[in-house]
Amino acid sequence: MSRMSVAVIGAGMGGLAVAAGLTRAGLDVTVYEQATKFARLGAGIQIGCNAVKVLREWGLEPMLRREAFYPRSWNNREYDTGEIRFDMIFGPVAEDKYGAPYLLGHRGDLHSALASAVPAECLRLGHKLVGIEQQADRGVRLTFANGVTTIVDAVVAADGVHSFVKDELFGRQEPNFTGRIAYRTVYPASLLNGYQIDDCTKWWGPDRHIVIYYVKPDRSEVYFVTSQPEPGFTVESWSAMGDVRELRNAFADFHPQVRHVLESCPSVHKWALVDRDPLSRWCDGNVTLLGDACHPMTPYMAQGAAMAIEDAAILSRCLKGVDRDGAANAFRRFEATRKQRTSRVQLSSRTNTWLKGPTNPDWVYGYDAWNEPLADLELV
């Protein structure tokens, strides 16, 4: 049996993760990315125990432990007094309980780790998808803006929240602007001038919050991300700049630790927070969506990338040993296995109540994508 050829659209976290999984499952994988080079975005990321269990199988855990911060806890505090609402203990306690560490890192470092798990000859940068057509008995034809065309056996669309493939398959779904915005940045901790901050804290205000944590094991870089009301702002871009003075004013009545972090901050990015409902379908024939393309979510549970990484593990299991004629059923099995979990995380994140008070997080961090039972299609 010849190896199935799979085109992965998008080289973000989900795209690189699924490419890492599928190459190890024995498939012929090519990743198409519209950007001409990878950029190290100034943002932090929480790498939950459930995600690390996937990454471990690809040999990435040692690299992540070297590059990321190993926090004592995710502490939830009152915005002004600092009173503890709920201190979710991580460190060795969580690692023993869930079988993997909880890490705080820079998005660029996680992306680089995933890129290192994908053979360089599989990557095609500067390829923006502009056409997709499923051809009876002849595979899927892809057309790119640079004039390149190709035909593959199957397609995995990990092209993000603005997925071209999703729009082509199922129609455009307008985002629900939540009326809230977020500021975020990473900056050198030396700018704190010796001021000590907690490992990782979410400060809960009446109508806004801020999450602050280190992203390097030597505490050399600090990251924060906020959420606050601003109904008139609808720029859904991670590259838009914000006004740091406006940000400081928005959190002027918060705890001194928060104010010090914001006063030390040289610049910030700003984007509108949007929400989308779970899709009724992810796949059509030999094409499937993955990650943010099919289950984008608000950032309040810090599980968006983790869900895409879990997707990659489950999909690689579904496709292992399958030929082109079996791709459609493999994609249906993938969707049936994943949809209940990702929908639950989507809808739970929407409420922005995760860890606000005593919470049992076992259902999130205890999940093991390598051992989760795959759906029985006869029961779907």
Backbone torsions as a table, in degrees:
resi	resn	phi	psi	omega
1	MET	NA	127.6	177.7
2	SER	-73.2	151.4	-179.1
3	ARG	-67.6	138.2	176.4
4	MET	-69.1	135.1	175.7
5	SER	-92.3	129.1	-177.5
6	VAL	-126.8	127.8	172.3
7	ALA	-96.9	126.9	173.6
8	VAL	-102.4	123.8	-179.9
9	ILE	-97.7	114.1	-179.9
10	GLY	105.5	131.6	179.8
11	ALA	-117.2	40.2	170.3
12	GLY	-82.2	-159.8	-178.5
13	MET	-58.6	-48.3	-177.8
14	GLY	-66.5	-42.7	-178.8
15	GLY	-63.9	-46.1	178.9
16	LEU	-67.3	-37.4	179.3
17	ALA	-63.3	-46.3	-178.5
18	VAL	-69.3	-32.7	175.6
19	ALA	-64.8	-41.0	177.4
20	ALA	-61.5	-42.9	-179.2
21	GLY	-68.7	-43.6	-174.8
22	LEU	-72.3	-35.7	176.8
23	THR	-63.9	-38.2	178.3
24	ARG	-72.7	-21.0	176.3
25	ALA	-85.4	1.8	173.9
26	GLY	92.7	13.7	-179.3
27	LEU	-93.4	158.1	177.2
28	ASP	-90.1	104.2	-168.7
29	VAL	-113.0	135.8	169.7
30	THR	-129.7	131.7	-179.4
31	VAL	-104.8	126.0	179.1
32	TYR	-110.3	123.1	-176.8
33	GLU	-127.6	133.0	-177.3
34	GLN	-72.5	-29.0	178.8
35	ALA	-67.6	150.7	179.8
36	THR	-89.0	-13.2	175.7
37	LYS	-158.0	159.7	177.7
38	PHE	-84.5	137.6	179.0
39	ALA	-114.3	143.7	179.1
40	ARG	-91.0	90.1	-178.6
41	LEU	-63.9	144.2	-179.0
42	GLY	-82.2	73.8	-177.6
43	ALA	-148.5	148.1	175.1
44	GLY	-90.4	170.3	178.0
45	ILE	-152.9	140.0	175.8
46	GLN	-96.7	124.2	-176.9
47	ILE	-106.2	95.7	-174.3
48	GLY	-67.7	162.2	179.8
49	CYS	-54.5	-37.7	-179.6
50	ASN	-64.4	-35.3	177.6
51	ALA	-74.9	-40.7	-179.1
52	VAL	-61.6	-34.9	178.4
53	LYS	-61.0	-34.0	175.8
54	VAL	-71.3	-49.6	-175.3
55	LEU	-62.7	-30.1	178.6
56	ARG	-58.2	-39.8	-177.9
57	GLU	-64.2	-21.9	180.0
58	TRP	-99.3	10.0	176.3
59	GLY	76.8	19.8	-173.8
60	LEU	-96.1	-10.1	-175.6
61	GLU	-60.7	-45.2	179.7
62	PRO	-59.3	-41.1	178.8
63	MET	-62.2	-43.1	-178.8
64	LEU	-67.5	-38.8	177.7
65	ARG	-63.2	-34.5	178.7
66	ARG	-70.5	-34.1	-171.8
67	GLU	-96.6	-23.3	-170.9
68	ALA	-105.1	166.4	-179.8
69	PHE	-93.5	140.9	-177.1
70	TYR	-108.1	94.2	-170.2
71	PRO	-80.6	151.0	172.7
72	ARG	-65.4	-41.1	-174.9
73	SER	-163.5	172.1	164.8
74	TRP	-109.9	101.2	-173.7
75	ASN	-94.4	132.8	-179.5
76	ASN	-110.7	119.3	-172.6
77	ARG	-127.3	156.6	171.6
78	GLU	-66.1	141.1	-171.7
79	TYR	-60.7	-32.8	-172.8
80	ASP	-106.8	-46.1	-176.8
81	THR	-85.1	-22.4	-175.1
82	GLY	81.4	5.2	178.5
83	GLU	-58.5	137.3	-176.0
84	ILE	-78.5	124.7	172.8
85	ARG	-84.8	-50.1	179.7
86	PHE	-161.0	127.5	180.0
87	ASP	-107.1	100.3	179.8
88	MET	-81.0	107.4	-174.0
89	ILE	-76.4	129.3	174.7
90	PHE	-114.1	-128.4	-179.3
91	GLY	59.6	-150.5	-178.0
92	PRO	-60.4	-29.5	-179.2
93	VAL	-61.8	-50.7	179.9
94	ALA	-68.2	-37.3	-179.2
95	GLU	-63.0	-41.5	177.2
96	ASP	-65.8	-40.2	-175.2
97	LYS	-72.8	-43.1	-172.5
98	TYR	-103.9	-5.3	175.3
99	GLY	83.4	10.5	178.6
100	ALA	-163.7	156.4	-179.0
101	PRO	-78.4	161.3	168.7
102	TYR	-103.9	123.5	-173.9
103	LEU	-123.2	151.0	175.4
104	LEU	-118.4	121.9	-174.6
105	GLY	-138.5	-178.2	172.9
106	HIS	-90.7	135.7	-179.3
107	ARG	-55.5	-36.9	179.7
108	GLY	-63.0	-34.9	-179.9
109	ASP	-71.7	-39.7	176.3
110	LEU	-66.0	-42.2	179.3
111	HIS	-61.9	-42.3	178.4
112	SER	-63.7	-38.7	177.9
113	ALA	-63.0	-44.8	178.6
114	LEU	-64.5	-39.8	178.6
115	ALA	-61.9	-34.6	-179.8
116	SER	-68.7	-17.7	-179.6
117	ALA	-89.9	-1.2	-179.0
118	VAL	-114.7	125.6	178.6
119	PRO	-55.4	134.7	-175.7
120	ALA	-57.8	-32.8	-178.4
121	GLU	-70.5	-8.5	178.3
122	CYS	-86.1	-13.8	-172.7
123	LEU	-94.1	135.4	174.9
124	ARG	-127.2	99.3	178.2
125	LEU	-84.1	162.2	179.0
126	GLY	70.7	28.0	-179.8
127	HIS	-120.4	98.8	177.4
128	LYS	-94.8	120.5	-178.6
129	LEU	-72.1	129.4	178.4
130	VAL	-126.3	-5.3	179.1
131	GLY	-156.0	140.2	177.2
132	ILE	-142.3	131.3	-177.1
133	GLU	-144.7	121.8	174.9
134	GLN	-83.9	125.3	-176.8
135	GLN	-109.8	128.8	-177.4
136	ALA	-55.8	121.5	175.8
137	ASP	62.6	10.8	-179.0
138	ARG	-129.5	12.7	176.7
139	GLY	87.3	-161.3	-177.1
140	VAL	-114.5	125.3	-179.7
141	ARG	-94.6	128.7	179.7
142	LEU	-116.6	138.9	177.7
143	THR	-124.4	133.9	-176.9
144	PHE	-115.0	156.9	-175.4
145	ALA	-62.7	-24.1	-179.8
146	ASN	-83.6	6.2	178.0
147	GLY	94.8	-9.3	179.6
148	VAL	-72.5	138.6	171.3
149	THR	-127.8	151.8	177.8
150	THR	-153.9	157.7	175.4
151	ILE	-122.6	127.4	-178.7
152	VAL	-127.9	165.8	179.6
153	ASP	-73.4	-36.3	-175.8
154	ALA	-152.3	159.5	-178.1
155	VAL	-131.0	134.3	171.1
156	VAL	-114.8	114.8	-177.1
157	ALA	-94.7	104.9	175.6
158	ALA	-113.7	46.4	-172.9
159	ASP	-97.1	26.1	164.9
160	GLY	80.0	-172.2	-172.7
161	VAL	-64.2	-25.9	177.7
162	HIS	-102.2	39.8	-172.5
163	SER	-53.9	120.4	173.8
164	PHE	-64.7	-41.8	-177.1
165	VAL	-65.5	-42.0	177.8
166	LYS	-58.1	-46.2	179.8
167	ASP	-61.5	-38.9	-179.7
168	GLU	-68.6	-38.2	-176.6
169	LEU	-80.9	-44.4	-167.3
170	PHE	-124.4	3.7	-179.3
171	GLY	89.0	159.4	-177.4
172	ARG	-77.5	130.9	176.8
173	GLN	-107.9	112.1	-179.1
174	GLU	-67.8	136.5	179.5
175	PRO	-70.3	151.2	173.6
176	ASN	-95.3	103.8	176.9
177	PHE	-70.4	123.6	-172.0
178	THR	-77.0	-9.8	-173.9
179	GLY	81.3	10.1	-179.3
180	ARG	-122.3	154.8	178.3
181	ILE	-128.6	164.2	177.3
182	ALA	-130.3	141.0	168.5
183	TYR	-108.6	146.3	176.6
184	ARG	-154.6	154.5	172.0
185	THR	-170.4	159.8	167.9
186	VAL	-116.5	136.0	175.9
187	TYR	-147.7	161.8	-178.1
188	PRO	-61.6	132.1	179.7
189	ALA	-66.5	-16.9	176.9
190	SER	-60.9	-24.1	178.9
191	LEU	-70.1	-12.9	175.6
192	LEU	-75.9	-10.4	177.3
193	ASN	55.7	46.1	175.3
194	GLY	85.3	-5.5	179.9
195	TYR	-67.9	132.6	-177.6
196	GLN	-92.9	131.2	175.0
197	ILE	-118.0	165.8	178.2
198	ASP	-69.6	161.3	177.6
199	ASP	-56.1	-52.6	-177.6
200	CYS	-158.2	118.4	-177.5
201	THR	-137.6	137.6	168.7
202	LYS	-108.0	120.7	-178.9
203	TRP	-98.8	114.7	-173.4
204	TRP	-95.5	112.7	173.9
205	GLY	-99.8	177.0	-177.7
206	PRO	-61.1	-38.5	-179.1
207	ASP	-136.6	14.6	-178.7
208	ARG	-157.1	163.3	176.7
209	HIS	-149.3	167.7	173.2
210	ILE	-143.1	138.2	176.5
211	VAL	-113.2	130.4	-176.9
212	ILE	-129.9	132.1	175.8
213	TYR	-159.2	162.5	173.8
214	TYR	-80.8	152.2	179.3
215	VAL	-123.1	6.4	177.9
216	LYS	-130.6	145.7	-176.8
217	PRO	-62.4	-26.1	178.0
218	ASP	-92.4	11.5	179.1
219	ARG	60.4	29.5	-176.0
220	SER	-85.0	-14.2	178.5
221	GLU	-132.3	139.5	179.3
222	VAL	-120.5	146.2	-178.3
223	TYR	-129.4	147.7	168.5
224	PHE	-143.2	155.3	174.0
225	VAL	-143.2	140.7	-176.3
226	THR	-117.6	172.2	166.5
227	SER	-147.8	128.2	-178.8
228	GLN	-155.4	158.9	-178.2
229	PRO	-73.1	136.0	169.8
230	GLU	-162.7	79.2	-169.9
231	PRO	-58.7	-26.6	-174.4
232	GLY	-84.0	-4.9	-174.8
233	PHE	-98.7	123.6	-175.0
234	THR	-132.0	29.1	178.0
235	VAL	-87.6	110.9	-177.5
236	GLU	-98.9	67.5	-176.7
237	SER	-140.5	133.3	179.5
238	TRP	-78.2	-7.4	-177.4
239	SER	-99.7	-7.0	-179.8
240	ALA	-69.5	138.0	-179.3
241	MET	-90.6	148.5	177.1
242	GLY	-113.7	171.3	179.1
243	ASP	-96.1	112.3	-175.9
244	VAL	-63.8	-26.5	178.8
245	ARG	-69.3	-40.1	175.5
246	GLU	-62.5	-40.3	178.5
247	LEU	-61.0	-47.1	-179.6
248	ARG	-61.3	-41.0	178.5
249	ASN	-63.5	-35.5	-177.6
250	ALA	-67.7	-20.8	-178.2
251	PHE	-121.4	28.0	-175.6
252	ALA	-65.5	-24.4	-178.9
253	ASP	-100.5	14.4	178.2
254	PHE	-85.0	172.0	-177.8
255	HIS	-55.2	149.3	179.5
256	PRO	-54.0	-33.5	178.9
257	GLN	-62.4	-42.6	177.8
258	VAL	-64.2	-46.5	-177.8
259	ARG	-62.2	-37.7	179.5
260	HIS	-66.1	-41.9	178.2
261	VAL	-60.4	-42.1	-178.5
262	LEU	-73.8	-36.5	177.4
263	GLU	-65.8	-29.6	-178.5
264	SER	-83.6	-10.9	-173.9
265	CYS	-78.0	126.9	-177.8
266	PRO	-81.7	-31.5	-177.5
267	SER	-162.5	160.5	-177.8
268	VAL	-141.3	156.9	167.5
269	HIS	-101.5	158.6	-175.1
270	LYS	-142.6	135.2	175.4
271	TRP	-149.5	156.9	179.7
272	ALA	-79.6	138.1	177.0
273	LEU	-88.5	125.1	-179.1
274	VAL	-121.3	162.1	-178.7
275	ASP	-133.9	149.3	176.2
276	ARG	-138.3	146.5	179.2
277	ASP	-77.1	153.9	174.6
278	PRO	-57.1	140.3	178.5
279	LEU	-76.8	149.4	176.6
280	SER	-76.6	-26.6	179.8
281	ARG	-140.0	146.1	176.4
282	TRP	-111.6	-25.8	-171.0
283	CYS	-127.9	155.2	177.6
284	ASP	-146.5	108.9	-177.3
285	GLY	60.1	-125.1	-177.1
286	ASN	-95.9	27.5	177.1
287	VAL	-128.5	134.2	174.8
288	THR	-135.9	153.4	171.8
289	LEU	-91.8	160.8	179.0
290	LEU	-152.4	146.9	175.5
291	GLY	66.8	-139.2	-176.3
292	ASP	-61.9	-21.0	178.0
293	ALA	-63.5	-29.1	-178.5
294	CYS	-118.7	-20.9	178.5
295	HIS	-142.5	60.8	176.5
296	PRO	-65.6	148.4	-175.7
297	MET	-146.4	158.5	173.3
298	THR	-65.4	158.8	-172.0
299	PRO	-84.4	9.7	-166.2
300	TYR	-72.3	-14.8	174.4
301	MET	-106.5	-1.5	-178.4
302	ALA	54.6	43.5	-175.6
303	GLN	-125.6	5.9	-177.1
304	GLY	-61.2	-53.0	179.0
305	ALA	-66.6	-36.7	179.7
306	ALA	-61.2	-38.7	178.6
307	MET	-64.6	-38.7	178.0
308	ALA	-66.8	-38.6	179.6
309	ILE	-67.7	-41.3	173.4
310	GLU	-60.6	-44.5	177.1
311	ASP	-51.0	-45.8	-175.8
312	ALA	-60.6	-41.6	179.5
313	ALA	-65.9	-46.5	-179.2
314	ILE	-63.8	-43.6	-178.5
315	LEU	-65.1	-39.2	178.8
316	SER	-64.3	-33.9	175.3
317	ARG	-68.4	-40.4	-179.1
318	CYS	-67.0	-32.1	-174.7
319	LEU	-93.6	-13.6	-177.0
320	LYS	-60.4	126.4	178.4
321	GLY	77.0	10.6	-176.5
322	VAL	-101.5	141.1	174.2
323	ASP	-97.2	-178.5	-174.4
324	ARG	-58.2	-37.9	-178.1
325	ASP	-65.7	-19.6	-179.9
326	GLY	-100.1	0.4	-175.1
327	ALA	-62.6	-43.2	-176.6
328	ALA	-60.9	-43.1	178.5
329	ASN	-68.7	-35.5	177.4
330	ALA	-63.6	-40.0	178.5
331	PHE	-67.3	-37.4	177.2
332	ARG	-64.9	-39.5	178.1
333	ARG	-65.1	-42.0	177.0
334	PHE	-57.2	-50.3	-179.8
335	GLU	-60.5	-45.3	-178.1
336	ALA	-65.2	-32.5	179.5
337	THR	-73.6	-35.3	-170.0
338	ARG	-98.4	-26.6	-165.3
339	LYS	-62.5	-41.3	-177.7
340	GLN	-62.2	-42.0	-178.8
341	ARG	-69.0	-48.5	-177.1
342	THR	-65.8	-35.6	177.1
343	SER	-65.0	-39.3	178.8
344	ARG	-63.8	-42.8	178.8
345	VAL	-66.8	-43.0	176.9
346	GLN	-53.8	-51.6	-174.4
347	LEU	-73.4	-32.7	176.6
348	SER	-68.1	-40.8	179.9
349	SER	-64.8	-35.5	-178.6
350	ARG	-55.8	-34.0	-175.2
351	THR	-75.2	-19.5	-176.6
352	ASN	52.3	50.7	175.6
353	THR	-122.8	1.2	-176.0
354	TRP	-60.9	120.9	179.1
355	LEU	67.8	11.4	179.2
356	LYS	-65.5	-29.3	174.3
357	GLY	-140.8	-175.5	179.9
358	PRO	-49.5	125.7	-172.5
359	THR	-137.1	140.4	171.4
360	ASN	-97.5	106.2	-174.9
361	PRO	-93.1	11.6	-173.3
362	ASP	-57.1	-37.3	-176.3
363	TRP	-66.6	-23.2	177.7
364	VAL	-86.9	-58.5	-170.8
365	TYR	-81.0	-20.0	-179.1
366	GLY	-82.4	-9.1	-177.2
367	TYR	-65.2	135.7	178.6
368	ASP	-125.1	101.8	-174.4
369	ALA	-64.7	-23.3	179.9
370	TRP	-77.6	-18.6	-177.5
371	ASN	-121.7	0.5	176.9
372	GLU	-63.7	131.6	178.3
373	PRO	-60.4	136.4	176.0
374	LEU	-81.2	148.4	-177.1
375	ALA	-64.2	145.9	172.6
376	ASP	-89.8	113.3	-174.7
377	LEU	-63.7	-23.7	178.0
378	GLU	-68.1	-18.9	-179.0
379	LEU	-100.3	-4.3	-177.2
380	VAL	-85.1	NA	NA
